[in-house]
Amino acid sequence: MYDRPSALELIAAARLHLAQQALPALTAAGTPPDLIAALEEVSAGLSRLTQDDPAAAPALTAARVFVQETLVPVTKALHHKLYFQTLVAVSVLKIVEREWQQREAHYRAEWARLDALTGAQPAPAAADALTAALAGRNVALCAAIRAGQHDHRRALFDHLKATTVEQLAVANPGYLSALLAEDAAR
């Protein structure tokens, strides 16, 4: 089973890119000190984000906008590889923004679908506990499918499709839109 990285792991990857690749390359290229200082602040700010902090989402958006609007044009002019890596960092930050905006609603909907498929269970209130409990329920569902114990084929298909759509809404909404448009055209 695929274990997707958490939002905080994705932020850490973006921060590492800024700290270990973008900052040294931009400093070596003679980038103005005020831009370097702003980038260092963005990198440091990303390291302080936690998912349960109400200020995290706006701070993440501000960091993404800064990187997208300030850093991307600078790296495009200086270094093609760094430019590409910075575009990837922007993409990662967008995914994390969407994850934080949609995570709880998606997880609660998935829990309700699993209740319909496998029997009702009380959902944990805390987001981290819900994430862990969902993983456990999905492992159990996979085992039941492998063992041939799942007879609700249409309900199972609907659940898997809805879960996939929710994951695509976070990871790649453009691709999801194209798929939905293609389905609508049929």
C-alpha positions as CSV (number, residue, x, y, z in Angstrom):
1,M,0.0,0.0,0.0
2,Y,1.3,3.5,-0.8
3,D,2.1,5.6,2.2
4,R,1.9,9.1,1.0
5,P,4.0,11.7,2.7
6,S,2.4,14.0,5.2
7,A,1.9,17.7,4.7
8,L,4.7,18.4,7.2
9,E,7.1,16.1,5.3
10,L,6.3,17.9,2.0
11,I,7.0,21.2,3.7
12,A,10.3,19.9,5.0
13,A,11.3,18.9,1.5
14,A,10.4,22.3,0.1
15,R,12.4,24.0,3.0
16,L,15.4,21.8,2.3
17,H,15.3,22.8,-1.3
18,L,15.3,26.5,-0.4
19,A,18.0,26.1,2.3
20,Q,20.4,23.7,0.6
21,Q,20.0,24.5,-3.1
22,A,18.3,27.8,-3.8
23,L,20.0,30.0,-1.2
24,P,23.6,28.9,-2.0
25,A,23.0,29.2,-5.8
26,L,21.4,32.6,-5.5
27,T,24.1,33.9,-3.1
28,A,26.8,32.7,-5.4
29,A,25.1,34.4,-8.4
30,G,25.1,37.8,-6.6
31,T,21.4,38.0,-5.8
32,P,20.6,41.2,-3.8
33,P,21.0,40.7,0.0
34,D,17.4,41.8,0.7
35,L,16.1,38.9,-1.5
36,I,18.5,36.4,0.2
37,A,17.3,37.7,3.6
38,A,13.7,37.3,2.6
39,L,14.3,33.8,1.3
40,E,16.1,32.8,4.6
41,E,13.0,34.1,6.5
42,V,10.7,32.1,4.3
43,S,12.8,29.0,4.8
44,A,12.9,29.5,8.6
45,G,9.2,30.2,8.7
46,L,8.4,26.9,6.9
47,S,10.4,25.0,9.6
48,R,8.1,26.5,12.3
49,L,4.8,25.4,10.7
50,T,2.6,22.9,12.4
51,Q,-0.7,21.6,11.1
52,D,-2.7,22.4,14.2
53,D,-1.6,26.1,14.2
54,P,-4.4,28.3,12.8
55,A,-1.8,30.7,11.5
56,A,-0.1,27.9,9.5
57,A,-2.3,28.0,6.4
58,P,-1.9,31.8,5.8
59,A,1.9,31.5,6.5
60,L,2.2,28.7,4.1
61,T,0.3,30.6,1.4
62,A,2.5,33.7,2.0
63,A,5.6,31.5,1.6
64,R,4.3,29.9,-1.6
65,V,3.4,33.3,-3.1
66,F,6.8,34.7,-2.2
67,V,8.6,31.7,-3.8
68,Q,6.3,31.7,-6.8
69,E,6.3,35.5,-7.5
70,T,9.8,36.4,-6.4
71,L,12.1,33.4,-6.5
72,V,10.8,31.7,-9.6
73,P,11.6,34.7,-11.9
74,V,15.1,35.1,-10.4
75,T,16.0,31.4,-10.7
76,K,14.6,31.3,-14.3
77,A,17.1,34.0,-15.3
78,L,20.1,32.4,-13.4
79,H,20.0,28.6,-13.5
80,H,17.7,26.2,-15.4
81,K,18.1,23.3,-13.0
82,L,17.4,25.5,-9.9
83,Y,14.5,27.1,-11.8
84,F,12.9,23.6,-12.4
85,Q,13.5,22.6,-8.7
86,T,11.9,25.8,-7.5
87,L,8.9,25.2,-9.7
88,V,8.7,21.7,-8.0
89,A,8.9,23.4,-4.6
90,V,6.0,25.7,-5.5
91,S,4.0,22.7,-6.7
92,V,4.7,20.9,-3.4
93,L,3.6,24.0,-1.4
94,K,0.4,24.2,-3.4
95,I,-0.3,20.5,-2.7
96,V,0.3,21.1,1.0
97,E,-2.1,24.1,1.0
98,R,-4.8,22.0,-0.6
99,E,-4.1,19.2,1.8
100,W,-4.6,21.5,4.8
101,Q,-7.7,23.0,3.4
102,Q,-9.4,19.7,2.4
103,R,-7.9,17.0,4.7
104,E,-10.4,16.8,7.5
105,A,-13.5,16.9,5.2
106,H,-12.0,14.2,3.0
107,Y,-11.0,12.0,5.9
108,R,-14.5,12.3,7.5
109,A,-16.2,11.5,4.2
110,E,-13.9,8.4,3.8
111,W,-14.7,7.4,7.4
112,A,-18.4,7.5,6.6
113,R,-18.0,5.5,3.4
114,L,-16.0,2.9,5.4
115,D,-18.7,2.8,8.0
116,A,-21.2,1.9,5.2
117,L,-18.9,-0.8,3.8
118,T,-17.5,-2.4,7.0
119,G,-19.8,-1.4,9.8
120,A,-20.0,1.8,11.9
121,Q,-17.2,2.7,14.2
122,P,-16.8,5.9,16.2
123,A,-14.5,8.3,14.5
124,P,-11.6,9.8,16.5
125,A,-12.0,13.5,17.1
126,A,-8.3,14.5,16.7
127,A,-7.0,14.7,13.1
128,D,-3.8,12.7,13.8
129,A,-5.8,9.9,15.4
130,L,-8.3,10.0,12.6
131,T,-5.4,9.6,10.1
132,A,-4.0,6.6,11.9
133,A,-7.4,5.0,12.4
134,L,-8.2,5.4,8.7
135,A,-4.9,3.8,7.8
136,G,-5.9,0.8,10.0
137,R,-9.3,0.6,8.5
138,N,-7.9,0.6,5.0
139,V,-5.5,-2.1,5.8
140,A,-8.4,-4.2,7.1
141,L,-10.4,-3.5,4.0
142,C,-7.5,-4.5,1.7
143,A,-7.1,-7.8,3.7
144,A,-10.9,-8.5,3.4
145,I,-10.8,-7.8,-0.4
146,R,-7.8,-10.1,-0.8
147,A,-9.5,-12.8,1.2
148,G,-12.6,-12.6,-1.0
149,Q,-14.8,-11.4,1.9
150,H,-16.2,-8.3,0.3
151,D,-19.5,-8.7,-1.5
152,H,-20.5,-5.1,-1.8
153,R,-18.9,-4.6,-5.2
154,R,-20.8,-1.4,-6.3
155,A,-20.4,0.2,-2.9
156,L,-16.7,-0.7,-2.8
157,F,-16.2,0.7,-6.3
158,D,-18.0,3.9,-5.3
159,H,-15.9,4.2,-2.2
160,L,-12.6,3.7,-4.0
161,K,-13.6,6.1,-6.8
162,A,-14.6,8.8,-4.3
163,T,-11.4,8.3,-2.3
164,T,-9.3,8.6,-5.5
165,V,-11.2,11.7,-6.6
166,E,-10.5,13.3,-3.1
167,Q,-6.8,12.4,-3.4
168,L,-6.6,13.8,-6.9
169,A,-8.4,17.0,-5.8
170,V,-5.4,17.6,-3.5
171,A,-2.5,16.1,-5.5
172,N,-3.4,17.2,-9.0
173,P,-6.7,19.1,-9.4
174,G,-5.9,19.9,-13.1
175,Y,-5.7,16.3,-14.0
176,L,-8.9,15.6,-12.0
177,S,-10.7,18.3,-14.0
178,A,-9.5,16.8,-17.3
179,L,-10.7,13.3,-16.2
180,L,-14.1,14.7,-15.2
181,A,-14.4,16.6,-18.4
182,E,-13.5,13.5,-20.4
183,D,-16.2,11.5,-18.4
184,A,-18.8,14.2,-19.0
185,A,-18.0,14.2,-22.8
186,R,-18.9,10.4,-23.0
